Each structure stands twice: as C-alpha cells, then as structure tokens.
Amino acid sequence: MNHNDYDVLLGISPDIRQFAETLIEHSCFGICGGKARLTDVRTGSVSFIAGCEGDRFKVLLPYAGQTLTWEVIFDKYSPEESPDFIFGSEDSDFSPDIADIKTLVDWDYHNPYALLHVIEELLRMYKAHQERIVEAFDRLQFEYSSLVNQSDITSQHVEVHILRFESKVGPISFLIRLPVDFTRIPPFLTKDNPGEDSAILLISFLSPSSSKITPQLYLSPKVEHALGGAANLRIPAFPSDGCLLDYVPNVSNLLSNKVDQVVANFEKRKEYIAAFLSHFGRSLLEYDADAFTKISFLFEWNDFFFIFLIDLPQFFPQEQPEFKFQSIYHHDAKRKPFIQAFGEYPYSPRWSGNEMAQRAKSFILNNISDFQKASVHSGSLN
C-alpha cells in the first residue's frame, strides 16, 4: 500500500474503513489481476468534520484494458447497512437487480472482505453485460464467438469492452490472456523477477466495422526478461482482412516458439559446458552452473601457463562463443591481466558439443604461441 492509499483511507469514516482497506490490499481483478484504486472521498453528511468522515468514494477498476469508475455509497450513521453503487454514465443500461447480487443480499458488516466480494460479483455481471452488447454487432459477435469457440482461448480468458457515447460506438477493446506455457523457462532467468507469468494481448477496434485495428502485447516483467526484452518480442500488425481467430493464435504461437528457443538455447549451452568438462575437467577453474554462460580453465603449454575463458551468448548456438586467452604473468597498461579475445573463428551452430570442444583444442594449439609472444612483448610482468 502506498502513501496515496493511506491518505485516502484516513479520509474514510473508521466504521467503514475496513472495507476500503481490504479492497485496496487484496483486490486482484480480471485477466490482468489488477488492483482497485480509491479516489474522491466525500460524505453525505451536512455536518462534515474534515479528515475522517467520508462515507462515499469512487473505485477505479481495471477491466479490458480500460478503467471503470464506480461510486460506492455507505451511510456512516448506519455502517452495518450494505452500500449503494453508481456506475459510469456510459453504462446507463448496466443496472443489475439487487436481488440477483448474492453478496449484497447476504451483506455481512463484520466481514472486512464484504465489499471486495460484492465488487467481484458485480464485475462478473458487468462482463456478461458487455458480452451481451457484442451480440448486437454482427462483426464483433463473429470475432468474439469464433475466438472462444474455435480456439484454445476460452471466455474466461477474454474481457471485452464497448465504449458507447450517445450515437457513437467505439472503440472496442478485447483483452485476451494468451495460453502460453512459461513454466519451462529455465529458473535462472526468472529467479530475480518474482511474480506472475503472463502474456496479455489488447486488441482495439476503432469502431464495430473499422478496419483500423491495433494490437498491443503486455508481458509480465518476469516473462519479458526471460524472453530477452521488449526488443525481441515484436508482434505482427493486425492484417486488414484478418480476424481474431487467426491473429490471436498466431501471436500465441509466436510466444510459444520464443519459449522453445530459450529452452533449446539453454540446453545447448548446458551440453557445451558438459562437453568441455568432459574434455578438460582436470584443468577447470570455474563455470556458471546456473545459466551455463561461462567457463574457464588453467592450461599449460611448453611451461607457459595461461587461462582460457569462454563466454557463451544468450542466443547460443546461433551466436558463437567468445574465446579469451589471459596471461597469469603479464598485465596491460591499466594493470589489468593481459587478455586477447577472439569473436571470429571457424564455427558452425550445427556442431555437437563434443565437436566444438575438439575444435576449441585445435584453436588453442594454433593460437597459443602467438598469444605467448604478444603477452611477453605487449604486457608487463605482474
């Protein structure tokens, strides 16, 4: 809870503050699992004591990539009574019967979660209301029904919102949780980013018949980091003649392929390190046992000792490792160990780990003499 939340809570009457506090701390709404925010605390009393007498406030709720603003109205003189609600002006036709709102009918003043449960139920009803509106527009009805009936996407994974103002309809938002399995991502990529694994696709139609359709992909920080950052996750534009049934699975498959690539690269690095340990294990100094991105050895050639380091890139084997020779005798002008790095040498991503280890041995034997000379002539003794 941040300072703004505390300030809002302090303005609410103590007799109903528990409901607002629980709503802020424990809300997890919709596909995005977003938090509720409270604002505009006021009182219906004519005798207002500034600071702690508020008994009505607005709740900002995440839904379908939009923010719904609903007003919650208590009576501080009868705090045991259930609250009233005022919904947004654009949703004048959303007016559920109180008798159908079970959590409101069974309101329990002694349960601090009571307001949270009412809003959860109202959001489910609002979602069903928006889905009914979709049925009035042939194109939107086709987009929605074909997606949830003919793909891996279920209605529980989709939120739709149609903005209506007077005679204007639009924009229309489809918020979709993509069914991508992120559990296979190697743990080292996610251990510093706790939280949910999620990929959310927001697709906006300018109007029910518009060909201007804008897709946006939102990844949880954990997933974005694991897949190499936003720069590696560009999604295709929505085709002018496309539909959700074709486009959404396409984006989902794109992400699944990214996960496959990350897993395959990790396994290839692991195989590479294992091959080098098998060939040169007795000379090992250290290696990265989590991400398998580094390994180093202490070798001897004609009584000349040197360290051989290998750095494996994230996208190995498509990108080749970097080899480094490091002198244990000499340093450079900055008094750092004298090093020569090699990023270009005979290499094929199709080679097995064993073949790469054998070719690395040949590379070392072909280059160590030159490195020894460079170390002696260009470096200074430690």
C-alpha positions in Angstrom: 0.0 0.0 0.0 1.4 3.4 -1.0 1.2 6.8 0.7 -1.7 7.9 -1.5 -3.7 4.9 -0.4 -3.0 5.7 3.2 -4.2 9.3 2.7 -7.4 8.1 1.0 -8.1 5.7 3.9 -7.6 8.3 6.5 -10.4 10.3 5.0 -12.9 7.4 5.3 -15.0 7.0 8.4 -13.5 4.5 10.8 -16.7 2.4 10.8 -16.4 1.6 7.1 -12.6 1.9 6.6 -12.0 -1.8 7.0 -13.9 -2.5 3.7 -11.9 0.1 1.8 -8.6 -1.1 3.2 -9.3 -4.8 2.3 -10.3 -3.7 -1.2 -7.0 -1.9 -1.7 -4.8 -4.6 -0.2 -6.4 -7.8 -1.6 -8.1 -6.9 -4.8 -6.9 -8.9 -7.9 -9.4 -8.1 -10.6 -9.8 -9.6 -14.1 -7.4 -11.0 -16.6 -4.6 -8.7 -15.5 -5.0 -9.3 -11.8 -5.1 -5.5 -11.3 -5.6 -3.6 -8.1 -8.5 -1.3 -7.2 -7.8 2.3 -6.5 -9.9 4.7 -4.4 -10.4 8.4 -5.0 -12.7 11.3 -4.4 -13.7 10.5 -0.8 -16.7 12.5 0.3 -19.5 12.5 2.8 -23.3 12.7 2.5 -23.5 14.4 5.9 -24.2 18.1 6.1 -22.1 18.3 9.3 -18.8 17.3 7.7 -15.7 17.1 10.0 -12.7 17.3 7.8 -10.3 14.4 7.7 -12.1 11.2 8.7 -15.8 11.4 7.9 -16.0 10.2 4.3 -18.6 7.6 3.6 -18.6 7.5 -0.2 -15.8 7.2 -2.6 -15.0 6.3 -6.2 -13.4 3.0 -7.1 -11.2 2.7 -10.2 -11.3 -0.8 -11.5 -9.2 -2.4 -14.3 -11.2 -4.1 -17.0 -10.5 -5.0 -20.6 -7.6 -2.5 -20.8 -9.8 0.3 -19.6 -10.6 1.8 -16.2 -14.1 1.6 -14.8 -15.1 4.3 -12.3 -17.9 3.2 -9.9 -19.0 5.1 -6.9 -19.6 3.3 -3.6 -22.0 4.9 -1.1 -22.2 4.0 2.5 -24.1 5.7 5.3 -21.7 6.4 8.2 -24.7 6.6 10.6 -25.7 3.1 9.6 -22.4 1.4 8.7 -23.9 -2.0 9.1 -26.1 -1.4 6.0 -24.9 -2.6 2.6 -23.6 0.1 0.2 -25.2 1.5 -2.9 -23.5 1.8 -6.2 -23.5 4.4 -9.0 -22.0 3.0 -12.3 -20.3 5.1 -15.0 -22.5 7.4 -17.2 -21.5 5.4 -20.3 -23.0 2.3 -18.7 -26.5 3.7 -18.0 -28.0 0.3 -19.1 -26.0 -1.7 -16.6 -28.4 -1.8 -13.7 -28.4 -5.3 -12.1 -31.2 -6.2 -9.8 -30.1 -6.1 -6.2 -31.9 -9.4 -5.6 -29.5 -11.0 -8.1 -26.4 -9.8 -6.3 -26.0 -12.5 -3.7 -23.0 -10.9 -1.9 -25.1 -7.7 -1.5 -28.2 -9.6 -0.3 -26.0 -11.5 2.3 -24.0 -8.4 3.3 -22.0 -9.1 6.5 -20.8 -5.9 8.2 -18.4 -8.0 10.3 -16.6 -9.4 7.3 -13.9 -6.9 6.1 -13.9 -8.7 2.7 -17.6 -8.0 2.1 -17.1 -5.0 -0.2 -14.4 -6.8 -2.2 -16.7 -9.8 -2.8 -19.6 -7.5 -3.9 -17.4 -5.8 -6.5 -16.0 -9.1 -7.7 -19.6 -10.3 -8.3 -20.6 -7.0 -10.0 -17.6 -7.3 -12.3 -18.7 -10.8 -13.3 -22.1 -9.3 -14.1 -20.6 -6.4 -16.0 -18.5 -8.8 -18.1 -21.7 -10.7 -19.0 -23.4 -7.4 -19.8 -20.6 -6.4 -22.2 -20.7 -9.8 -23.9 -24.5 -9.3 -24.5 -23.8 -6.0 -26.1 -21.3 -7.7 -28.5 -24.2 -9.7 -29.9 -25.8 -6.6 -31.3 -23.0 -6.1 -33.8 -22.5 -8.9 -36.4 -18.8 -8.4 -36.9 -18.0 -8.2 -33.2 -20.2 -11.2 -32.4 -18.3 -13.2 -35.1 -14.9 -12.1 -33.8 -15.8 -13.0 -30.2 -17.7 -16.2 -30.6 -15.3 -17.7 -33.2 -12.3 -17.0 -30.9 -13.8 -18.5 -27.8 -15.5 -21.5 -29.6 -12.9 -22.4 -32.1 -9.5 -21.9 -30.4 -7.7 -22.6 -27.2 -8.9 -19.3 -25.8 -11.9 -19.6 -23.5 -14.4 -16.9 -22.4 -12.6 -16.8 -19.0 -9.5 -15.6 -20.9 -11.3 -12.7 -22.6 -12.6 -9.4 -21.5 -14.5 -7.2 -24.0 -15.5 -3.6 -23.5 -17.5 -1.5 -25.9 -17.5 2.3 -25.3 -20.7 3.9 -26.2 -21.5 7.6 -26.1 -24.7 8.9 -27.5 -24.9 7.5 -31.0 -21.2 6.7 -31.3 -19.9 3.2 -30.7 -16.2 2.5 -30.2 -13.5 2.0 -29.5 -14.0 -1.7 -28.7 -11.3 -3.5 -26.6 -10.6 -7.2 -26.4 -8.2 -8.1 -23.6 -7.0 -11.6 -24.0 -4.8 -13.8 -21.8 -2.7 -15.9 -24.1 -2.5 -19.6 -23.1 1.3 -19.9 -23.3 3.2 -22.3 -21.0 6.0 -20.3 -19.4 6.8 -23.0 -16.8 9.5 -24.5 -19.0 11.7 -21.3 -18.9 14.9 -22.1 -17.0 14.8 -20.9 -13.4 17.9 -18.7 -13.6 16.0 -16.4 -15.9 13.1 -15.8 -13.5 14.6 -16.1 -10.0 15.2 -12.3 -9.8 11.7 -11.4 -11.1 9.1 -12.8 -8.7 5.5 -12.6 -9.8 3.1 -13.9 -12.3 3.9 -15.5 -15.7 1.5 -13.8 -18.1 1.1 -12.6 -21.6 -1.8 -10.3 -22.3 -2.9 -9.2 -25.7 -5.0 -6.0 -26.1 -6.7 -5.6 -29.4 -8.6 -2.3 -30.1 -11.2 -1.8 -32.9 -11.8 1.9 -33.7 -15.5 1.0 -34.3 -17.5 -2.2 -35.0 -16.9 -2.0 -38.7 -13.5 -0.3 -38.7 -10.5 -1.8 -40.5 -8.2 0.1 -38.1 -7.3 -2.5 -35.5 -4.4 -2.0 -33.1 -2.8 -4.9 -31.2 -0.6 -4.4 -28.1 1.2 -7.1 -26.2 1.8 -6.9 -22.5 4.2 -9.3 -20.7 4.8 -9.6 -17.0 8.3 -8.3 -16.1 9.3 -11.9 -15.3 8.4 -13.2 -18.8 9.7 -10.1 -20.7 13.2 -10.5 -19.0 13.2 -14.3 -19.7 12.5 -13.8 -23.4 15.2 -11.3 -24.0 13.4 -7.9 -23.5 10.8 -6.0 -25.5 13.1 -5.5 -28.5 13.0 -9.3 -29.2 9.2 -9.5 -28.9 7.7 -7.5 -31.8 4.3 -8.8 -32.8 2.9 -8.6 -36.4 0.5 -5.9 -37.4 -3.2 -6.9 -37.5 -4.0 -7.8 -41.2 -6.5 -5.6 -42.8 -8.5 -8.7 -43.8 -7.7 -10.6 -40.6 -9.8 -11.8 -37.7 -9.2 -12.6 -34.0 -9.5 -16.3 -34.7 -6.4 -16.2 -36.9 -4.4 -13.4 -35.3 -4.6 -14.4 -31.6 -3.3 -18.0 -32.0 -0.6 -16.6 -34.3 0.7 -14.3 -31.6 0.3 -17.2 -29.0 2.4 -19.5 -31.2 5.0 -16.8 -31.7 5.5 -16.6 -27.9 5.5 -20.4 -27.6 8.2 -20.5 -30.2 10.2 -17.9 -28.3 9.9 -20.1 -25.2 11.0 -23.1 -27.2 14.1 -21.1 -28.4 15.0 -20.0 -24.9 14.8 -23.6 -23.6 16.7 -25.0 -26.6 19.5 -22.4 -26.2 19.8 -23.2 -22.5 20.0 -26.9 -23.2 22.7 -26.3 -25.9 24.8 -24.2 -23.5 24.4 -26.9 -20.9 25.6 -29.5 -23.5 28.5 -27.3 -24.5 29.7 -26.9 -20.9 29.3 -30.6 -20.2 31.5 -31.4 -23.3 34.2 -29.1 -22.2 34.1 -30.5 -18.7 34.5 -34.0 -20.1 37.5 -33.0 -22.3 39.3 -30.6 -19.9 37.8 -31.2 -16.5 41.1 -31.6 -14.7 42.1 -28.1 -15.8 38.8 -26.4 -14.7 38.9 -23.2 -12.7 35.2 -22.4 -12.6 32.0 -22.4 -14.6 28.5 -21.0 -14.4 26.3 -23.8 -13.1 23.0 -21.8 -13.3 22.9 -20.2 -16.8 25.9 -22.1 -18.3 27.2 -18.9 -19.9 30.9 -19.0 -18.7 33.7 -21.5 -18.1 37.4 -21.1 -17.6 40.5 -23.4 -17.5 44.1 -23.1 -16.4 46.2 -24.6 -19.2 50.0 -25.2 -19.6 51.8 -25.2 -22.9 55.6 -25.6 -23.0 55.9 -24.5 -19.4 53.8 -21.4 -20.2 50.6 -21.2 -18.0 47.6 -19.3 -19.2 43.9 -19.0 -18.5 41.4 -19.9 -21.3 37.9 -18.3 -20.8 34.8 -19.0 -22.8 31.7 -16.7 -22.8 28.5 -18.2 -24.3 25.9 -15.6 -25.5 22.3 -15.9 -24.7 21.4 -17.0 -28.2 24.0 -19.7 -28.5 24.4 -21.7 -30.7 23.1 -19.2 -33.3 25.7 -16.8 -32.0 29.2 -18.2 -31.4 31.0 -18.1 -28.1 33.9 -15.7 -27.4 37.3 -17.2 -26.6 39.8 -15.3 -24.4 43.4 -16.0 -23.6 44.5 -14.5 -20.3 48.1 -14.3 -19.1 48.9 -15.1 -15.5 52.3 -13.4 -15.8 51.6 -10.1 -17.5 49.3 -7.1 -17.3 48.3 -4.3 -19.6 48.8 -0.5 -19.3 45.8 -0.3 -16.9 47.4 -3.0 -14.8 44.7 -5.5 -15.7 45.6 -9.0 -16.8 46.8 -9.2 -20.4 43.9 -10.6 -22.5 43.3 -11.4 -26.1 39.7 -12.0 -27.2 38.6 -13.9 -30.3 35.0 -13.5 -31.5 35.5 -14.8 -35.0 37.0 -18.2 -35.7 35.8 -21.3 -37.6 32.4 -22.2 -36.2 29.1 -23.9 -37.0 26.0 -23.9 -34.8 25.3 -27.3 -36.1 28.3 -28.9 -34.4 27.7 -31.0 -31.4 29.2 -30.0 -28.0 31.9 -32.7 -28.4 33.0 -31.4 -31.8 33.1 -27.8 -30.5 35.3 -28.9 -27.6 37.7 -30.8 -30.0 37.8 -27.8 -32.4 38.5 -25.5 -29.4 41.5 -27.6 -28.5 42.8 -27.2 -32.1 42.1 -23.4 -31.9 44.1 -23.2 -28.7 47.1 -25.1 -30.1 47.0 -22.9 -33.2 47.0 -19.6 -31.4 48.8 -20.1 -28.1 52.2 -19.4 -29.5 51.2 -16.1 -30.9 49.4 -15.2 -27.6 52.6 -16.0 -25.6 54.6 -13.7 -27.8 52.1 -10.9 -27.6 51.9 -11.3 -23.8 55.6 -11.0 -23.5 56.1 -8.1 -25.9 52.9 -6.1 -25.2 52.4 -6.8 -21.5 54.3 -6.0 -18.3 55.2 -8.5 -15.7 53.0 -8.7 -12.6 
